[in-house]
Amino acid sequence: MRALVQTVSRASVTVGDEVVGEIKDGLLVLVGVTHDDTAAKAAELARKTWELRILDGDRSASDEDAPVLAVSQFTLYGDARKGRRPTWNAAAPAEVAEPLITAFVEALRARGATVATGRFRAHMLVESVNVGPRTVLLEL
């Protein structure tokens, strides 16, 4: 699993005309799943995300009780090493990825996080205002 973690002053996900998830002063987390990922990896990635000391003053979201907007992002497993058109072969199919994204979100919530989400398999508009900017790629 991979998570691209960004500090944001605000972030939202819109599907059609509906805002389906939004946060203020927290973390926008784009999450990708590959073929051999497991619920245990999802839980570990959630722990690392929640405890990542990326906020001001070397603090974590858990220290600040900062909200998280988690968005499924299969394109984190895109591979463009052989040309200009990426392949998505390393991304897990939706039927594998969706339960693991759900496990990631549930693991964050079990740790006390307030979590908003995008909508799986939907065409989403993701808007964010980065702080810093600070961006970290976590990978298991």
LOBADREN-848099 format. One line per 8 residues: their letters; for each residue x, y, z of N, C-alpha, C. Coordinates in nm, 2 decimals, padded with zeros to 4 digits. Atoms other than C-alpha are relative to their C-alpha. Example, Ala and Ser with C-alpha at 12.3 -4.5 7.8 and 13.67 -1.06 7.14 Angstrom:
// residues 2
AS = 00.09:-00.12:00.00:01.23:-00.45:00.78:00.09:00.12:00.00  -00.09:-00.11:00.00:01.37:-00.11:00.71:-00.08:00.11:00.08;
This chain:
// residues 140
MRALVQTV = 00.08:-00.12:00.00:00.00:00.00:00.00:00.09:00.12:00.00  -00.07:-00.13:00.00:00.10:00.36:-00.06:-00.10:00.10:00.04  00.08:-00.12:-00.04:-00.02:00.68:00.09:00.08:00.12:-00.02  -00.06:-00.14:00.02:00.06:01.03:-00.03:-00.07:00.09:00.10  00.05:-00.07:-00.11:00.01:01.24:00.28:00.04:00.15:-00.01  -00.02:-00.14:00.02:-00.03:01.62:00.25:-00.06:00.08:00.12  00.07:-00.08:-00.10:-00.09:01.88:00.52:-00.08:00.11:-00.08  00.09:-00.09:00.07:-00.38:02.10:00.42:-00.07:00.09:00.10;
SRASVTVG = 00.09:-00.09:-00.08:-00.57:02.40:00.56:-00.15:-00.03:-00.03  00.13:00.05:00.03:-00.87:02.26:00.38:00.01:-00.09:-00.12  00.01:00.09:00.11:-00.96:01.98:00.14:-00.14:-00.05:-00.01  00.13:00.05:00.02:-01.27:01.85:-00.01:-00.01:-00.10:-00.13  00.02:00.09:00.11:-01.40:01.58:-00.25:-00.15:00.03:-00.05  00.14:-00.03:00.05:-01.70:01.66:-00.48:-00.02:-00.11:-00.11  00.05:00.09:00.10:-01.89:01.40:-00.69:-00.13:00.06:-00.05  00.12:-00.07:00.06:-02.13:01.56:-00.93:-00.01:00.14:00.06;
DEVVGEIK = 00.02:-00.13:-00.06:-02.27:01.86:-00.75:00.00:-00.02:00.16  00.00:00.02:-00.14:-02.23:01.70:-00.40:00.14:-00.01:00.06  -00.12:00.01:-00.07:-01.95:01.75:-00.16:-00.01:-00.12:00.09  00.02:00.12:-00.07:-01.90:01.40:-00.02:00.10:-00.02:00.12  -00.09:00.00:-00.11:-01.61:01.47:00.21:00.08:00.13:00.01  -00.08:-00.12:-00.01:-01.43:01.77:00.35:00.06:00.01:00.14  -00.07:-00.02:-00.13:-01.19:01.87:00.63:00.06:00.14:00.00  -00.08:-00.13:-00.01:-01.01:02.18:00.76:00.11:-00.04:00.10;
DGLLVLVG = -00.12:00.01:-00.08:-00.66:02.19:00.91:00.03:-00.15:00.04  -00.03:00.14:-00.02:-00.56:01.83:00.87:00.08:-00.06:-00.11  -00.07:00.07:00.10:-00.43:01.57:00.63:-00.09:-00.05:-00.11  00.06:00.06:00.12:-00.53:01.48:00.28:00.09:-00.12:-00.03  -00.07:00.12:00.02:-00.43:01.12:00.22:-00.05:-00.07:-00.12  00.04:00.08:00.12:-00.44:00.96:-00.12:00.06:-00.14:00.02  -00.04:00.14:-00.04:-00.43:00.58:-00.08:-00.01:-00.09:-00.12  -00.01:00.09:00.11:-00.32:00.33:-00.34:00.02:-00.15:00.05;
VTHDDTAA = -00.01:00.14:-00.05:-00.35:-00.05:-00.31:00.06:-00.08:-00.12  -00.05:00.09:00.10:-00.15:-00.32:-00.50:-00.05:-00.14:00.03  00.06:00.14:00.00:-00.22:-00.69:-00.55:00.02:-00.08:00.13  -00.03:00.09:-00.12:-00.05:-00.84:-00.24:-00.03:00.07:00.13  00.03:-00.07:-00.13:-00.18:-00.59:00.02:-00.11:-00.07:00.08  00.08:00.07:-00.09:-00.37:-00.71:00.32:-00.06:00.10:00.10  00.06:-00.08:-00.10:-00.59:-00.58:00.60:00.10:00.04:00.11  -00.10:-00.03:-00.10:-00.29:-00.59:00.83:00.09:00.11:-00.05;
KAAELARK = -00.07:-00.11:00.06:-00.10:-00.36:00.59:-00.08:00.13:00.01  00.09:-00.11:00.00:-00.40:-00.13:00.58:00.01:00.06:00.14  00.00:-00.05:-00.14:-00.40:-00.11:00.96:00.14:00.06:00.04  -00.13:-00.05:-00.03:-00.02:-00.05:00.98:00.02:00.14:-00.08  00.00:-00.12:00.07:-00.05:00.22:00.71:-00.08:00.11:00.07  00.09:-00.10:-00.08:-00.33:00.39:00.91:00.08:00.05:00.12  -00.08:-00.03:-00.12:-00.11:00.38:01.22:00.11:00.10:-00.04  -00.11:-00.09:00.04:00.19:00.54:01.04:-00.05:00.14:-00.04;
TWELRILD = 00.05:-00.12:00.05:-00.03:00.80:00.88:-00.05:00.09:00.12  00.05:-00.07:-00.12:-00.20:00.90:01.21:00.11:00.05:00.09  -00.12:-00.03:-00.09:00.14:00.91:01.40:00.11:00.08:-00.08  -00.11:-00.07:00.08:00.34:01.08:01.11:00.02:00.14:00.05  -00.03:-00.13:-00.06:00.51:01.39:01.26:00.03:00.10:-00.12  -00.01:-00.08:00.12:00.44:01.61:00.96:-00.06:00.14:00.03  00.07:-00.13:-00.03:00.24:01.90:01.13:00.10:00.10:00.06  -00.08:-00.10:-00.06:00.38:02.22:01.27:00.05:-00.05:00.14;
GDRSASDE = -00.05:00.04:-00.13:00.61:02.17:01.57:00.04:-00.14:00.01  -00.03:00.14:00.00:00.70:01.82:01.47:-00.11:-00.09:00.07  00.12:00.06:-00.06:00.35:01.71:01.57:-00.07:-00.09:-00.10  00.07:00.09:00.09:00.13:01.44:01.43:-00.15:00.03:00.01  00.14:-00.01:00.00:-00.24:01.42:01.35:-00.06:-00.05:00.13  00.04:00.05:-00.13:-00.28:01.21:01.66:00.02:00.10:00.11  -00.03:-00.10:-00.10:-00.12:01.48:01.87:-00.09:00.11:00.00  00.09:-00.12:00.02:-00.34:01.75:01.73:-00.15:-00.03:-00.02;
DAPVLAVS = 00.14:00.04:00.03:-00.66:01.55:01.68:-00.04:00.06:-00.13  00.03:-00.06:00.13:-00.64:01.67:01.32:-00.08:-00.10:-00.09  00.08:00.09:00.09:-00.90:01.53:01.07:00.08:-00.05:-00.12  -00.06:00.06:00.12:-00.81:01.32:00.77:-00.10:-00.02:-00.10  00.08:00.03:00.11:-00.96:01.31:00.43:00.07:-00.10:-00.08  -00.06:00.12:00.06:-00.88:00.97:00.28:-00.07:-00.02:-00.14  00.05:00.01:00.13:-00.92:00.93:-00.10:00.07:-00.12:-00.07  -00.06:00.11:00.08:-00.87:00.61:-00.30:00.07:00.06:-00.13;
QFTLYGDA = -00.07:-00.05:00.11:-00.61:00.67:-00.57:00.09:-00.11:-00.06  -00.08:00.11:00.07:-00.51:00.38:-00.79:00.11:00.04:-00.08  -00.11:-00.05:00.08:-00.29:00.60:-00.99:00.13:00.02:00.07  -00.13:00.01:-00.08:-00.03:00.59:-00.71:00.09:-00.11:-00.05  -00.08:00.12:00.05:00.07:00.26:-00.87:00.02:00.01:-00.15  -00.03:-00.02:00.14:00.10:00.41:-01.22:00.15:-00.02:-00.03  -00.14:00.02:00.03:00.43:00.32:-01.40:00.02:00.05:-00.14  -00.02:-00.06:00.13:00.55:00.54:-01.68:00.15:-00.01:-00.04;
RKGRRPTW = -00.14:00.01:00.03:00.91:00.42:-01.70:00.03:-00.04:-00.15  -00.02:00.04:00.14:00.86:00.28:-02.05:-00.08:00.09:-00.10  00.08:-00.09:00.09:00.72:00.58:-02.24:-00.08:00.10:00.07  00.08:-00.11:-00.06:00.47:00.85:-02.18:-00.14:-00.04:00.05  00.14:00.05:-00.04:00.15:00.64:-02.12:00.02:-00.09:00.12  -00.01:00.08:-00.11:00.14:00.50:-01.77:-00.08:-00.13:-00.01  00.07:00.12:-00.02:00.04:00.14:-01.70:-00.05:00.00:00.14  00.06:00.01:-00.14:-00.18:00.06:-01.40:00.01:-00.15:00.05;
NAAAPAEV = 00.00:00.14:-00.03:-00.08:-00.31:-01.38:00.03:-00.03:00.15  -00.03:00.03:-00.14:00.05:-00.28:-01.02:-00.11:00.04:00.09  00.12:-00.04:-00.08:-00.28:-00.13:-00.90:-00.09:-00.12:00.02  00.09:00.11:-00.02:-00.51:-00.38:-00.74:-00.13:00.03:-00.07  00.14:-00.02:00.06:-00.85:-00.43:-00.91:-00.09:00.05:00.11  00.09:-00.07:-00.09:-01.14:-00.25:-00.75:-00.05:-00.10:00.11  00.06:00.09:-00.10:-01.28:-00.56:-00.58:00.10:-00.04:00.11  -00.10:00.02:-00.10:-00.95:-00.61:-00.40:00.03:00.13:00.08;
AEPLITAF = -00.04:-00.13:-00.06:-00.88:-00.24:-00.33:-00.11:00.06:00.09  00.11:-00.07:-00.08:-01.22:-00.12:-00.20:00.00:-00.05:00.14  00.00:00.04:-00.14:-01.22:-00.34:00.11:00.12:00.04:00.08  -00.13:-00.05:-00.07:-00.86:-00.24:00.19:00.00:00.15:00.03  00.02:-00.15:-00.03:-00.94:00.13:00.16:-00.09:00.01:00.12  00.09:-00.01:-00.11:-01.23:00.07:00.39:00.07:-00.04:00.13  -00.08:00.05:-00.11:-01.00:-00.12:00.63:00.09:00.11:00.05  -00.08:-00.12:-00.03:-00.76:00.18:00.62:-00.08:00.10:00.08;
VEALRARG = 00.09:-00.10:-00.06:-01.04:00.42:00.71:-00.04:-00.04:00.14  00.05:00.05:-00.12:-01.18:00.20:00.98:00.12:-00.01:00.11  -00.11:00.00:-00.10:-00.83:00.16:01.14:00.04:00.14:00.05  -00.02:-00.14:-00.05:-00.78:00.54:01.15:-00.11:00.03:00.10  00.11:-00.03:-00.09:-01.12:00.57:01.31:00.01:-00.07:00.13  -00.02:00.08:-00.12:-01.04:00.30:01.56:00.11:00.07:00.09  -00.10:-00.08:-00.08:-00.74:00.52:01.67:-00.05:00.13:00.04  00.06:-00.12:-00.05:-00.97:00.81:01.73:00.00:00.11:-00.11;
ATVATGRF = -00.01:-00.10:00.10:-00.93:00.99:01.40:-00.14:00.04:-00.05  00.12:-00.04:00.07:-01.21:01.19:01.24:00.04:-00.01:-00.15  -00.04:00.03:00.14:-01.21:01.07:00.88:-00.11:00.03:-00.09  00.09:-00.02:00.11:-01.39:01.20:00.58:00.06:-00.08:-00.12  -00.04:00.08:00.11:-01.37:01.01:00.25:-00.05:00.05:-00.13  00.05:-00.02:00.13:-01.41:01.03:-00.12:-00.11:-00.11:-00.02  00.09:00.10:00.03:-01.64:00.79:-00.30:00.07:-00.10:-00.10  -00.07:00.10:00.08:-01.49:00.47:-00.44:-00.07:-00.02:-00.14;
RAHMLVES = 00.04:00.02:00.14:-01.52:00.42:-00.82:-00.08:00.12:-00.06  00.07:-00.12:00.05:-01.66:00.77:-00.87:00.10:00.09:-00.06  -00.09:-00.10:00.06:-01.52:01.05:-01.08:-00.01:00.12:00.10  00.00:-00.09:-00.11:-01.41:01.28:-00.80:00.08:00.13:-00.04  -00.07:-00.12:00.00:-01.30:01.64:-00.79:00.06:00.02:00.14  -00.07:-00.01:-00.12:-01.04:01.67:-00.52:00.07:00.14:00.01  -00.05:-00.13:-00.02:-00.96:02.02:-00.40:00.08:00.01:00.13  -00.07:-00.02:-00.13:-00.70:02.12:-00.14:00.09:00.12:-00.01;
VNVGPRTV = -00.09:-00.11:-00.02:-00.50:02.40:-00.01:00.11:-00.05:00.09  -00.11:00.06:-00.08:-00.16:02.27:00.10:00.06:00.10:00.09  -00.07:-00.08:-00.10:00.02:02.40:00.40:00.14:-00.04:00.00  -00.14:00.03:00.00:00.39:02.42:00.39:00.07:00.04:-00.14  00.07:00.13:00.00:00.36:02.25:00.15:00.09:-00.11:00.06  -00.07:00.12:-00.05:00.45:01.93:00.32:-00.07:-00.13:-00.06  00.06:00.12:00.06:00.40:01.60:00.14:00.10:-00.12:00.03  -00.09:00.12:-00.03:00.53:01.25:00.24:-00.07:-00.12:-00.07;
LLEL = 00.05:00.13:00.06:00.49:00.92:00.05:00.04:-00.11:00.10  -00.02:00.11:-00.09:00.44:00.63:00.29:-00.02:-00.13:-00.09  00.02:00.12:00.08:00.48:00.28:00.15:00.03:-00.12:00.09  -00.02:00.13:-00.07:00.45:-00.07:00.29:00.02:-00.11:-00.09;
